Amino acid sequence: MKRHPMREYLESDTGFYYAVGVFTILVFILALAVLAMVTPGGIGATELGGLVVGFFLFMLVFFVSVTVHRLEGRNEL
């Protein structure tokens, strides 16, 4: 039985971590959209900048960690 390529990708640790990272980004974008709609005065540029920069740094560290994890796996072979 032939396996779906996406299933094989998600069964690997690295693939799963990348999928979690993308899901986290989508949730963040959705949360910003909801926040912009619910906040009476809207989101200020300073607040939005702080949120986006902080989240970007968090995701940068996350994806660098995943990449390091992937590179460590290559050294074990």
N, C-alpha and C positions, 0 to 999 in steps of 0.2 A: 504494500500500500504506500503510495507516494504521500509524503508529508508536505504540508503547506510551508513555503519559505518563511512566512511571518511567524509561524508557530516555532520553527527551529530557531529563529532569531531571538524570540522572547524566552525560549528555554535556556539560553545561555545567560550567565550572570551579567555580563556586560550589556547584552541586548536589553535585558530587563531594566537595568539601571538607566540606560538611555531612554527607554519608554517612560519610566517614572519621571525623569527630568522633563521630557516633553509634556507629559500630563501636568506636572507642576506649573510649567509656564502657561499652559492653557487655563488652569484654574486661576492663576494670578491675573491674567488678562480679563477673564470673566469677572473676578472680584473687583478689579479697577472699574470696569464698565458699570457694575451694580453700584459701586460707591459713587460714581459720577452721577448716576440717576437718582440716588436716594439723598445725597447731600444737597440741601437747599441752595447753598451758595456755589456749589460745584467744588471741584478740587483745585486748590491753588497751585500755581506753578512750582513754588518752593516745596510744598508737600509732595506733589507728584514727582518732582525731580529726586527728592530724597528716597521715596519709595522705589522708584525705578532703578536708581543707582545702587541702592542697598540690595535689591533683589538681583540685579545684574551681577554684583560681586558674589553673592551667595551662589548663584547658578554657575558662575565661572569656576569657583572652588569645587563645586559638585562635579562639573564635567572634566576638570583637570584630574580630580580624584578617580573618576571612572576611567579616564585614559591611562593613568598610571596603573590602575588595576589590570587593564587590558595588556599593557606592556609587560607587567610582571608575569602574566600568564604565558607570554611568548618565551620568556627566559627559562621557564621550567621545562620546556620541551626538549 
